[in-house]
Amino acid sequence: MIWLKNYDNARLVLEYDPATGKAMEVAKDLAGATSRGFYVNSGHDVVGVYASPDGPIFFVNRDRYPMTDPTFGVEHSPGAKEHRFTARRGGGTGIGCGRIGCSRVAAKVGAR
């Protein structure tokens, strides 16, 4: 089990099982030491990245994608109030409908 910081709310962490992708958001004071990585809530999805012995892992809910996979890529579109990240795998064709989950087009992260 690892605990990941919430990018938008310092009082929350994600209790995350890297082996299964099972996740639960909890108050920071109920968690152990946080691991290297972060997550955001994007609509009904939990999207994030964490460090593993094999390199960084990008996840959307229970789906996990090694960022060391040469067919994996992330597009970044900066904005004044938020940044949009779109993850793709397989040379731009992605998973399913061309992106990681048809309903999970991208994670939006507030600009800092």
VENRA-V639272 format. One line per field, one symbol per residue. phi: phi as a letter, one per 40 degrees, with the letter a starting at -180 (. if undefined). A space follows every 50 residues. Layout:
phi: ???
//
This chain:
phi: .bbbccccbccbbbcbbccbgcbacbcdccbccccciaabcbgcbbbaaa cbdchcbcbbfccbbcccccccabbbbcbcbabbbbcbagggcgbgchbc gdcbcacbbccb
//
